[in-house]
Amino acid sequence: MNYAIIPIKEISSRLPNKNYLDFYGKPIFRYIYNAAIKSKLFDKIIISTDSQKVIKYCEKNNIKNLVIRPKYLSTKASTLDEVMLYTFKKIGIKDANYFCLLWATSPMTTSMDIIQSYNLIKNKKNAESCIG
């Protein structure tokens, strides 16, 4: 199975509310979510968040596979590894062929970008990761 995970933190120190800023009529994270769907690569697209605003938006817009993470995983001291491990445990991911970390603040990423990155790592026998 292939999984995409979109971490969305409530608090941002440099640009407040950046993860759900309105960008041409949609929260900014919606663009990467839609690109992940359009790529048709993922069995599950998971949003990991501590944000009530994001939770409400997802519930209202029928976005499934939402992992609500504790506040201690949304501090400056928390690591992305900790967030990913927590998300994997909450969803029960044990059989991932591939997983893709997608940044909520990358609205210009297209489904083709995701597909090309996936093909790059899939076709390289010794590759462990790909950063776009």
N, C-alpha and C positions, 0 to 999 in steps of 0.2 A: 504494500500500500504506500501511496505517496501523500504526504501531508504538507500543508503550508501553514505557517504560524505568523500571525501579525501581532506583535506586542504593542500595546497602546497604553501609555502611562498618563495618569491624571495630571501630574505636576511636571512642568518643564521649566528649568531654571533660566534658559536663554530667551526663549520665546513662549510666553504664557499661552496655554491652550493650543499649542501648535498641532497636536495630534488630531484635533477635530475642528480646526479652523474651517470656516466656510470658504470653499474654493470653487468658484463658478457654480454656486447653488447646491453643493454637496459638501459634507464633511470631508476633509482631505484624505482620511483613511479609506473612504469609500472607493476611490479610484484604484488603489492597489488591490482591494478586495475584488472589484469588478474585473480587473485584469487577470487575477488568479482564476476566477470562474471561467472567463473567456478562454484561458489557456487549455482548459479541459485536462490538465495534468494531475489534479489532486483529488484524492478520494474524500479528504476533509480539509476544509479551510477553517482554521481555528483563530479566533481573536482572544488574546490573553490581555486582560485589563483590570485595573482597579477603579476605573472611572464610572461613576454613576451616569454621567452624561452619555458615555458610549454604550453602557448597558441598556439604558432606556431607548437609545436610537436603534440598537440591534433588535431589541424586543419589538419595537414598533414596526420595523422593516423586515421582520421575519428572518433575521440572520441567526442561523443556528451555530452550534459548536462554539459557544462562548465559555471561556474559562475566567472566572472571577478570582483574581489572585489577591492575596493578603497585602496590606500596606507595607509590610516589611520587605516585600519584593519590588517595591516601587520607590525606594530611596536612592540617594546618590551612591550609597555603599553597596547596594545589591548589584549582582552581576547578571549579564544576559544568560550565562550558563545556568545560574540558579532559576531564572525565570523559565528557561526552556525545560529544565528537568522537572520543575513543578508542573508545568503544562503537560508534559508527557505523562506524568503520574496521574494527574486529574482526568485526562482523557483515556488513560489506559493504553497508551501507545507502547507496543512491544514488538510490532512486526513491520516497522518502517523500512521500505526499500530506499526511499529518499525523503528528506524533509527540506523544506525551503523556508528560510526566514525572510520575510518581506517587511520592509520598512513602511510604516504608516504614513510617513511624510515624503513619499516618493510618487506623487501623482502623475509624473510623466512616464513612469515605467509602464510599458505596454505588455499585452499578453505575448506578443512576439519576442520581447526581451526575455521574458520568463522562459518561454519555449527554447530559445537559443541557449540560454544558460543551462537549462536542463539537459539539452542535447550535448553541450560541451562536456559536462561532468559525466554523463552517462557513457559517452564514447571514449573517455580517457580512463584506461584501466587502473592507473595508479593515482588518480585524482581523489582527494578527500573532500574538497570544497571548491566552491566557485563564488567569487564576489563580483557583482556587477556594478 
